[in-house]
């Protein structure tokens, strides 16, 4: 099985990144971002959308891929000050942020890597909320097993609220292409 050991400055192993297929490999940019947390300006084309105090940006770590190469789809939500979006778990009647990629022949999508939301208590409500504020970055591993140009139909859903008002749930459809 192919693998990468990520070492810290002292030479200690801090991550072991192994794939389940001998064919699958991560990109160099993906290793920098996922293994070391180093943002790269050398990623794929960014797709943007925005509404009511929330901006969404989605991009792959490369505009191109090789057969069975693991790419990382990064989705960034920038939430205006005074607003929050819901994470999991969420009380009934509220819409948590979610990211889905439509099925495509030859596309394998892994589980998203979410940061932990923080608890929020709203005076007068007896429900426990878990929310995101500021900037939220989510990564999803994707592997393309066929050599064709692809467009990843990425759907981002969320509900933004302030401490006194909630907006209607929103859905963004972003087309992220890779060759």
Buried (B, 14 or more C-beta within 10 A) or exposed (E): EBEBEBEEEEEEEEEEBEBEEEEBBBBEBBBBBBBEEEEEEEBBEEBEBEBEBBBBBBBBBBBEBEEBBBBBBBBBBBBBEEBBBBBEEBEEEBBBBBBBBEEBEEBBBEEBEBEEBEEBEBEEEEEEBBBBBEEBBBBBBBBBBEEEEBEBBBEBBBBBBBEEEBBEEBEBEBEBEBE
